[in-house]
């Protein structure tokens, strides 16, 4: 698997992230691109899960706030930006959340 492919896979659901995480050991020399996008992809996944859980609770308690659901479009846009960055082999952080996840998830560096 090429590093570009693994970087793109790191954004495609948690299963794609796991495949990229496992296959990154097969890439020689070790790719900083894959490591970077694994961190960004995992961060986006965690933010998405937390957002959807919070949204579910809010809508359960106050259904008239249904318009908050449109914030999910921002998460989709972040996903698209991440895939574009990975496809162009750029190590750019995702807008809004990317800088926070650059130095997180130390287990990915190993």
N, CA, C and O atoms as a GROMACS GRO file, in nm:
protein
  440
    1UNK      N    1   0.085  -0.117   0.000
    1UNK     CA    2   0.000   0.000   0.000
    1UNK      C    3   0.089   0.124   0.000
    1UNK      O    4   0.187   0.131   0.075
    2UNK      N    5   0.056   0.218  -0.083
    2UNK     CA    6   0.132   0.343  -0.090
    2UNK      C    7   0.093   0.434   0.025
    2UNK      O    8  -0.016   0.422   0.081
    3UNK      N    9   0.182   0.526   0.058
    3UNK     CA   10   0.154   0.617   0.170
    3UNK      C   11   0.038   0.709   0.137
    3UNK      O   12  -0.039   0.745   0.227
    4UNK      N   13   0.022   0.748   0.013
    4UNK     CA   14  -0.089   0.834  -0.027
    4UNK      C   15  -0.222   0.762  -0.005
    4UNK      O   16  -0.318   0.822   0.044
    5UNK      N   17  -0.228   0.636  -0.041
    5UNK     CA   18  -0.350   0.557  -0.024
    5UNK      C   19  -0.384   0.541   0.124
    5UNK      O   20  -0.500   0.555   0.163
    6UNK      N   21  -0.285   0.511   0.204
    6UNK     CA   22  -0.307   0.496   0.348
    6UNK      C   23  -0.351   0.627   0.411
    6UNK      O   24  -0.435   0.627   0.501
    7UNK      N   25  -0.296   0.739   0.364
    7UNK     CA   26  -0.335   0.870   0.418
    7UNK      C   27  -0.481   0.899   0.385
    7UNK      O   28  -0.554   0.951   0.470
    8UNK      N   29  -0.525   0.867   0.265
    8UNK     CA   30  -0.665   0.888   0.227
    8UNK      C   31  -0.756   0.795   0.307
    8UNK      O   32  -0.861   0.837   0.355
    9UNK      N   33  -0.714   0.669   0.323
    9UNK     CA   34  -0.794   0.573   0.398
    9UNK      C   35  -0.815   0.614   0.544
    9UNK      O   36  -0.914   0.574   0.605
   10UNK      N   37  -0.725   0.691   0.598
   10UNK     CA   38  -0.735   0.729   0.739
   10UNK      C   39  -0.856   0.817   0.767
   10UNK      O   40  -0.891   0.838   0.883
   11UNK      N   41  -0.920   0.869   0.664
   11UNK     CA   42  -1.041   0.951   0.682
   11UNK      C   43  -1.169   0.873   0.653
   11UNK      O   44  -1.278   0.919   0.688
   12UNK      N   45  -1.159   0.758   0.590
   12UNK     CA   46  -1.276   0.685   0.544
   12UNK      C   47  -1.324   0.588   0.652
   12UNK      O   48  -1.279   0.474   0.657
   13UNK      N   49  -1.411   0.632   0.736
   13UNK     CA   50  -1.470   0.559   0.849
   13UNK      C   51  -1.363   0.505   0.943
   13UNK      O   52  -1.243   0.514   0.914
   14UNK      N   53  -1.405   0.450   1.051
   14UNK     CA   54  -1.310   0.396   1.148
   14UNK      C   55  -1.246   0.268   1.095
   14UNK      O   56  -1.133   0.235   1.132
   15UNK      N   57  -1.315   0.195   1.010
   15UNK     CA   58  -1.258   0.074   0.952
   15UNK      C   59  -1.143   0.111   0.857
   15UNK      O   60  -1.038   0.047   0.859
   16UNK      N   61  -1.163   0.212   0.776
   16UNK     CA   62  -1.055   0.260   0.690
   16UNK      C   63  -0.937   0.309   0.771
   16UNK      O   64  -0.822   0.287   0.734
   17UNK      N   65  -0.966   0.376   0.883
   17UNK     CA   66  -0.859   0.424   0.970
   17UNK      C   67  -0.780   0.306   1.026
   17UNK      O   68  -0.657   0.310   1.032
   18UNK      N   69  -0.850   0.200   1.068
   18UNK     CA   70  -0.782   0.083   1.124
   18UNK      C   71  -0.695   0.014   1.018
   18UNK      O   72  -0.584  -0.029   1.047
   19UNK      N   73  -0.746   0.004   0.896
   19UNK     CA   74  -0.668  -0.056   0.787
   19UNK      C   75  -0.542   0.026   0.763
   19UNK      O   76  -0.433  -0.030   0.750
   20UNK      N   77  -0.557   0.159   0.756
   20UNK     CA   78  -0.440   0.246   0.734
   20UNK      C   79  -0.341   0.235   0.850
   20UNK      O   80  -0.220   0.235   0.829
   21UNK      N   81  -0.393   0.225   0.972
   21UNK     CA   82  -0.307   0.213   1.091
   21UNK      C   83  -0.227   0.083   1.087
   21UNK      O   84  -0.108   0.082   1.118
   22UNK      N   85  -0.291  -0.025   1.049
   22UNK     CA   86  -0.223  -0.155   1.044
   22UNK      C   87  -0.125  -0.160   0.927
   22UNK      O   88  -0.013  -0.209   0.942
   23UNK      N   89  -0.166  -0.111   0.811
   23UNK     CA   90  -0.083  -0.120   0.691
   23UNK      C   91   0.033  -0.020   0.689
   23UNK      O   92   0.125  -0.034   0.608
   24UNK      N   93   0.031   0.080   0.777
   24UNK     CA   94   0.139   0.179   0.775
   24UNK      C   95   0.273   0.116   0.812
   24UNK      O   96   0.378   0.171   0.778
   25UNK      N   97   0.271   0.003   0.880
   25UNK     CA   98   0.395  -0.066   0.916
   25UNK      C   99   0.460  -0.130   0.794
   25UNK      O  100   0.580  -0.157   0.794
   26UNK      N  101   0.379  -0.155   0.688
   26UNK     CA  102   0.432  -0.216   0.565
   26UNK      C  103   0.501  -0.114   0.474
   26UNK      O  104   0.572  -0.151   0.382
   27UNK      N  105   0.479   0.015   0.501
   27UNK     CA  106   0.534   0.120   0.417
   27UNK      C  107   0.677   0.150   0.462
   27UNK      O  108   0.702   0.183   0.578
   28UNK      N  109   0.771   0.136   0.367
   28UNK     CA  110   0.909   0.169   0.400
   28UNK      C  111   0.958   0.272   0.300
   28UNK      O  112   0.930   0.257   0.180
   29UNK      N  113   1.027   0.373   0.339
   29UNK     CA  114   1.054   0.411   0.477
   29UNK      C  115   0.928   0.462   0.545
   29UNK      O  116   0.828   0.492   0.480
   30UNK      N  117   0.934   0.473   0.677
   30UNK     CA  118   0.819   0.516   0.755
   30UNK      C  119   0.769   0.652   0.703
   30UNK      O  120   0.846   0.745   0.685
   31UNK      N  121   0.639   0.659   0.681
   31UNK     CA  122   0.582   0.779   0.619
   31UNK      C  123   0.525   0.874   0.725
   31UNK      O  124   0.434   0.839   0.799
   32UNK      N  125   0.580   0.994   0.730
   32UNK     CA  126   0.526   1.097   0.818
   32UNK      C  127   0.389   1.143   0.769
   32UNK      O  128   0.306   1.186   0.849
   33UNK      N  129   0.365   1.134   0.639
   33UNK     CA  130   0.237   1.172   0.582
   33UNK      C  131   0.125   1.086   0.639
   33UNK      O  132   0.020   1.138   0.678
   34UNK      N  133   0.146   0.957   0.643
   34UNK     CA  134   0.043   0.866   0.695
   34UNK      C  135   0.021   0.891   0.843
   34UNK      O  136  -0.094   0.896   0.889
   35UNK      N  137   0.127   0.906   0.919
   35UNK     CA  138   0.115   0.933   1.062
   35UNK      C  139   0.036   1.060   1.086
   35UNK      O  140  -0.052   1.063   1.172
   36UNK      N  141   0.066   1.164   1.011
   36UNK     CA  142  -0.002   1.292   1.028
   36UNK      C  143  -0.152   1.278   1.000
   36UNK      O  144  -0.235   1.326   1.078
   37UNK      N  145  -0.186   1.214   0.890
   37UNK     CA  146  -0.328   1.201   0.854
   37UNK      C  147  -0.401   1.099   0.941
   37UNK      O  148  -0.523   1.108   0.957
   38UNK      N  149  -0.330   1.004   0.998
   38UNK     CA  150  -0.394   0.915   1.095
   38UNK      C  151  -0.438   0.995   1.219
   38UNK      O  152  -0.546   0.973   1.272
   39UNK      N  153  -0.354   1.087   1.262
   39UNK     CA  154  -0.390   1.171   1.377
   39UNK      C  155  -0.507   1.262   1.343
   39UNK      O  156  -0.600   1.276   1.423
   40UNK      N  157  -0.504   1.324   1.228
   40UNK     CA  158  -0.612   1.413   1.187
   40UNK      C  159  -0.742   1.336   1.169
   40UNK      O  160  -0.849   1.383   1.210
   41UNK      N  161  -0.735   1.219   1.107
   41UNK     CA  162  -0.854   1.137   1.084
   41UNK      C  163  -0.916   1.087   1.213
   41UNK      O  164  -1.038   1.087   1.228
   42UNK      N  165  -0.832   1.043   1.307
   42UNK     CA  166  -0.885   0.997   1.435
   42UNK      C  167  -0.948   1.113   1.513
   42UNK      O  168  -1.052   1.097   1.576
   43UNK      N  169  -0.884   1.229   1.508
   43UNK     CA  170  -0.940   1.347   1.574
   43UNK      C  171  -1.076   1.384   1.516
   43UNK      O  172  -1.169   1.416   1.590
   44UNK      N  173  -1.087   1.381   1.383
   44UNK     CA  174  -1.214   1.412   1.318
   44UNK      C  175  -1.320   1.309   1.356
   44UNK      O  176  -1.436   1.345   1.378
   45UNK      N  177  -1.281   1.183   1.364
   45UNK     CA  178  -1.376   1.079   1.402
   45UNK      C  179  -1.426   1.100   1.545
   45UNK      O  180  -1.546   1.090   1.570
   46UNK      N  181  -1.337   1.131   1.637
   46UNK     CA  182  -1.376   1.153   1.777
   46UNK      C  183  -1.468   1.274   1.788
   46UNK      O  184  -1.570   1.269   1.858
   47UNK      N  185  -1.432   1.383   1.720
   47UNK     CA  186  -1.517   1.502   1.722
   47UNK      C  187  -1.655   1.470   1.664
   47UNK      O  188  -1.756   1.516   1.716
   48UNK      N  189  -1.661   1.393   1.557
   48UNK     CA  190  -1.789   1.357   1.495
   48UNK      C  191  -1.875   1.275   1.590
   48UNK      O  192  -1.995   1.299   1.602
   49UNK      N  193  -1.815   1.178   1.656
   49UNK     CA  194  -1.892   1.095   1.750
   49UNK      C  195  -1.943   1.179   1.866
   49UNK      O  196  -2.060   1.168   1.904
   50UNK      N  197  -1.857   1.262   1.922
   50UNK     CA  198  -1.900   1.347   2.034
   50UNK      C  199  -2.009   1.445   1.990
   50UNK      O  200  -2.105   1.468   2.064
   51UNK      N  201  -1.994   1.504   1.873
   51UNK     CA  202  -2.095   1.596   1.822
   51UNK      C  203  -2.229   1.524   1.803
   51UNK      O  204  -2.333   1.575   1.844
   52UNK      N  205  -2.226   1.408   1.741
   52UNK     CA  206  -2.350   1.336   1.715
   52UNK      C  207  -2.416   1.288   1.844
   52UNK      O  208  -2.539   1.288   1.855
   53UNK      N  209  -2.338   1.247   1.941
   53UNK     CA  210  -2.393   1.207   2.070
   53UNK      C  211  -2.458   1.326   2.139
   53UNK      O  212  -2.570   1.317   2.189
   54UNK      N  213  -2.387   1.439   2.141
   54UNK     CA  214  -2.444   1.561   2.200
   54UNK      C  215  -2.568   1.608   2.127
   54UNK      O  216  -2.665   1.651   2.189
   55UNK      N  217  -2.565   1.598   1.994
   55UNK     CA  218  -2.680   1.638   1.914
   55UNK      C  219  -2.800   1.549   1.944
   55UNK      O  220  -2.913   1.598   1.954
   56UNK      N  221  -2.775   1.420   1.958
   56UNK     CA  222  -2.884   1.328   1.987
   56UNK      C  223  -2.949   1.364   2.121
   56UNK      O  224  -3.072   1.363   2.132
   57UNK      N  225  -2.868   1.394   2.220
   57UNK     CA  226  -2.921   1.430   2.353
   57UNK      C  227  -2.998   1.562   2.346
   57UNK      O  228  -3.107   1.573   2.401
   58UNK      N  229  -2.942   1.661   2.278
   58UNK     CA  230  -3.010   1.791   2.266
   58UNK      C  231  -3.144   1.776   2.195
   58UNK      O  232  -3.244   1.832   2.238
   59UNK      N  233  -3.145   1.701   2.085
   59UNK     CA  234  -3.269   1.686   2.010
   59UNK      C  235  -3.371   1.601   2.085
   59UNK      O  236  -3.492   1.616   2.065
   60UNK      N  237  -3.324   1.512   2.168
   60UNK     CA  238  -3.417   1.434   2.250
   60UNK      C  239  -3.485   1.524   2.353
   60UNK      O  240  -3.605   1.511   2.378
   61UNK      N  241  -3.408   1.615   2.412
   61UNK     CA  242  -3.461   1.704   2.515
   61UNK      C  243  -3.536   1.823   2.457
   61UNK      O  244  -3.635   1.869   2.516
   62UNK      N  245  -3.491   1.874   2.344
   62UNK     CA  246  -3.554   1.993   2.284
   62UNK      C  247  -3.561   1.976   2.133
   62UNK      O  248  -3.475   2.026   2.061
   63UNK      N  249  -3.664   1.905   2.084
   63UNK     CA  250  -3.674   1.878   1.940
   63UNK      C  251  -3.685   2.004   1.854
   63UNK      O  252  -3.656   1.999   1.734
   64UNK      N  253  -3.726   2.116   1.911
   64UNK     CA  254  -3.740   2.237   1.831
   64UNK      C  255  -3.604   2.294   1.789
   64UNK      O  256  -3.599   2.389   1.710
   65UNK      N  257  -3.495   2.239   1.840
   65UNK     CA  258  -3.361   2.284   1.801
   65UNK      C  259  -3.304   2.198   1.687
   65UNK      O  260  -3.182   2.181   1.676
   66UNK      N  261  -3.391   2.146   1.602
   66UNK     CA  262  -3.350   2.058   1.494
   66UNK      C  263  -3.249   2.124   1.399
   66UNK      O  264  -3.169   2.054   1.336
   67UNK      N  265  -3.252   2.256   1.387
   67UNK     CA  266  -3.163   2.327   1.295
   67UNK      C  267  -3.016   2.311   1.332
   67UNK      O  268  -2.929   2.334   1.249
   68UNK      N  269  -2.988   2.272   1.457
   68UNK     CA  270  -2.848   2.248   1.498
   68UNK      C  271  -2.789   2.133   1.418
   68UNK      O  272  -2.667   2.122   1.404
   69UNK      N  273  -2.873   2.048   1.366
   69UNK     CA  274  -2.829   1.934   1.286
   69UNK      C  275  -2.749   1.978   1.164
   69UNK      O  276  -2.666   1.902   1.115
   70UNK      N  277  -2.771   2.098   1.115
   70UNK     CA  278  -2.700   2.147   0.998
   70UNK      C  279  -2.552   2.173   1.026
   70UNK      O  280  -2.474   2.189   0.932
   71UNK      N  281  -2.514   2.178   1.149
   71UNK     CA  282  -2.372   2.193   1.182
   71UNK      C  283  -2.295   2.068   1.136
   71UNK      O  284  -2.174   2.075   1.115
   72UNK      N  285  -2.365   1.957   1.121
   72UNK     CA  286  -2.302   1.835   1.070
   72UNK      C  287  -2.242   1.854   0.932
   72UNK      O  288  -2.151   1.780   0.894
   73UNK      N  289  -2.291   1.951   0.858
   73UNK     CA  290  -2.234   1.980   0.726
   73UNK      C  291  -2.089   2.026   0.741
   73UNK      O  292  -2.006   1.997   0.655
   74UNK      N  293  -2.060   2.096   0.848
   74UNK     CA  294  -1.922   2.141   0.875
   74UNK      C  295  -1.830   2.019   0.890
   74UNK      O  296  -1.718   2.020   0.841
   75UNK      N  297  -1.878   1.916   0.958
   75UNK     CA  298  -1.797   1.795   0.975
   75UNK      C  299  -1.772   1.728   0.840
   75UNK      O  300  -1.662   1.677   0.816
   76UNK      N  301  -1.872   1.728   0.754
   76UNK     CA  302  -1.854   1.670   0.621
   76UNK      C  303  -1.752   1.750   0.540
   76UNK      O  304  -1.669   1.693   0.470
   77UNK      N  305  -1.759   1.882   0.551
   77UNK     CA  306  -1.662   1.968   0.480
   77UNK      C  307  -1.520   1.942   0.532
   77UNK      O  308  -1.426   1.939   0.454
   78UNK      N  309  -1.506   1.924   0.663
   78UNK     CA  310  -1.374   1.892   0.720
   78UNK      C  311  -1.324   1.758   0.667
   78UNK      O  312  -1.205   1.743   0.640
   79UNK      N  313  -1.414   1.661   0.653
   79UNK     CA  314  -1.379   1.531   0.596
   79UNK      C  315  -1.326   1.547   0.454
   79UNK      O  316  -1.223   1.490   0.418
   80UNK      N  317  -1.397   1.625   0.372
   80UNK     CA  318  -1.356   1.646   0.233
   80UNK      C  319  -1.221   1.717   0.228
   80UNK      O  320  -1.135   1.679   0.148
   81UNK      N  321  -1.201   1.817   0.312
   81UNK     CA  322  -1.072   1.887   0.315
   81UNK      C  323  -0.960   1.791   0.354
   81UNK      O  324  -0.852   1.796   0.297
   82UNK      N  325  -0.986   1.703   0.451
   82UNK     CA  326  -0.886   1.606   0.491
   82UNK      C  327  -0.848   1.511   0.379
   82UNK      O  328  -0.731   1.481   0.360
   83UNK      N  329  -0.946   1.463   0.307
   83UNK     CA  330  -0.920   1.371   0.195
   83UNK      C  331  -0.842   1.444   0.085
   83UNK      O  332  -0.750   1.387   0.027
   84UNK      N  333  -0.879   1.568   0.056
   84UNK     CA  334  -0.807   1.645  -0.045
   84UNK      C  335  -0.662   1.667  -0.003
   84UNK      O  336  -0.571   1.653  -0.084
   85UNK      N  337  -0.640   1.701   0.124
   85UNK     CA  338  -0.503   1.719   0.173
   85UNK      C  339  -0.423   1.590   0.164
   85UNK      O  340  -0.306   1.592   0.126
   86UNK      N  341  -0.486   1.478   0.198
   86UNK     CA  342  -0.416   1.349   0.190
   86UNK      C  343  -0.387   1.312   0.045
   86UNK      O  344  -0.279   1.260   0.015
   87UNK      N  345  -0.481   1.337  -0.044
   87UNK     CA  346  -0.462   1.304  -0.186
   87UNK      C  347  -0.353   1.390  -0.250
   87UNK      O  348  -0.282   1.345  -0.340
   88UNK      N  349  -0.339   1.512  -0.203
   88UNK     CA  350  -0.235   1.600  -0.257
   88UNK      C  351  -0.103   1.587  -0.180
   88UNK      O  352  -0.008   1.661  -0.204
   89UNK      N  353  -0.100   1.493  -0.087
   89UNK     CA  354   0.017   1.463  -0.005
   89UNK      C  355   0.067   1.585   0.072
   89UNK      O  356   0.187   1.606   0.086
   90UNK      N  357  -0.028   1.666   0.121
   90UNK     CA  358   0.004   1.784   0.201
   90UNK      C  359  -0.023   1.756   0.348
   90UNK      O  360  -0.122   1.691   0.383
   91UNK      N  361   0.065   1.804   0.432
   91UNK     CA  362   0.046   1.788   0.576
   91UNK      C  363  -0.010   1.918   0.632
   91UNK      O  364   0.059   1.990   0.705
   92UNK      N  365  -0.135   1.948   0.597
   92UNK     CA  366  -0.203   2.068   0.645
   92UNK      C  367  -0.305   2.027   0.750
   92UNK      O  368  -0.376   1.927   0.732
   93UNK      N  369  -0.314   2.101   0.859
   93UNK     CA  370  -0.415   2.068   0.961
   93UNK      C  371  -0.556   2.101   0.912
   93UNK      O  372  -0.576   2.192   0.832
   94UNK      N  373  -0.652   2.025   0.961
   94UNK     CA  374  -0.791   2.054   0.930
   94UNK      C  375  -0.829   2.188   0.993
   94UNK      O  376  -0.785   2.219   1.103
   95UNK      N  377  -0.909   2.267   0.925
   95UNK     CA  378  -0.953   2.394   0.985
   95UNK      C  379  -1.031   2.368   1.114
   95UNK      O  380  -1.098   2.266   1.127
   96UNK      N  381  -1.021   2.458   1.207
   96UNK     CA  382  -1.093   2.457   1.334
   96UNK      C  383  -1.038   2.357   1.436
   96UNK      O  384  -1.022   2.392   1.552
   97UNK      N  385  -1.010   2.234   1.395
   97UNK     CA  386  -0.974   2.129   1.491
   97UNK      C  387  -0.836   2.069   1.470
   97UNK      O  388  -0.783   2.004   1.560
   98UNK      N  389  -0.778   2.088   1.354
   98UNK     CA  390  -0.655   2.018   1.316
   98UNK      C  391  -0.534   2.047   1.402
   98UNK      O  392  -0.459   1.955   1.435
   99UNK      N  393  -0.514   2.171   1.440
   99UNK     CA  394  -0.396   2.207   1.522
   99UNK      C  395  -0.396   2.133   1.656
   99UNK      O  396  -0.291   2.096   1.707
  100UNK      N  397  -0.515   2.114   1.711
  100UNK     CA  398  -0.525   2.046   1.841
  100UNK      C  399  -0.479   1.902   1.833
  100UNK      O  400  -0.419   1.850   1.928
  101UNK      N  401  -0.504   1.836   1.721
  101UNK     CA  402  -0.474   1.694   1.709
  101UNK      C  403  -0.335   1.665   1.654
  101UNK      O  404  -0.297   1.548   1.644
  102UNK      N  405  -0.259   1.766   1.618
  102UNK     CA  406  -0.124   1.743   1.564
  102UNK      C  407  -0.032   1.678   1.667
  102UNK      O  408   0.053   1.596   1.630
  103UNK      N  409  -0.046   1.712   1.793
  103UNK     CA  410   0.044   1.659   1.896
  103UNK      C  411  -0.025   1.560   1.990
  103UNK      O  412   0.028   1.529   2.096
  104UNK      N  413  -0.140   1.512   1.952
  104UNK     CA  414  -0.213   1.413   2.031
  104UNK      C  415  -0.185   1.273   1.975
  104UNK      O  416  -0.118   1.258   1.873
  105UNK      N  417  -0.237   1.173   2.043
  105UNK     CA  418  -0.232   1.034   1.997
  105UNK      C  419  -0.088   0.985   1.976
  105UNK      O  420  -0.051   0.946   1.865
  106UNK      N  421  -0.010   0.987   2.080
  106UNK     CA  422   0.131   0.947   2.073
  106UNK      C  423   0.149   0.802   2.030
  106UNK      O  424   0.254   0.765   1.977
  107UNK      N  425   0.046   0.718   2.052
  107UNK     CA  426   0.059   0.577   2.014
  107UNK      C  427   0.071   0.561   1.862
  107UNK      O  428   0.120   0.458   1.815
  108UNK      N  429   0.028   0.658   1.786
  108UNK     CA  430   0.040   0.650   1.640
  108UNK      C  431   0.184   0.670   1.596
  108UNK      O  432   0.225   0.616   1.493
  109UNK      N  433   0.261   0.746   1.673
  109UNK     CA  434   0.402   0.772   1.637
  109UNK      C  435   0.490   0.648   1.649
  109UNK      O  436   0.597   0.643   1.587
  110UNK      N  437   0.449   0.552   1.726
  110UNK     CA  438   0.534   0.434   1.753
  110UNK      C  439   0.544   0.342   1.634
  110UNK      O  440   0.612   0.240   1.641
   0.00000   0.00000   0.00000
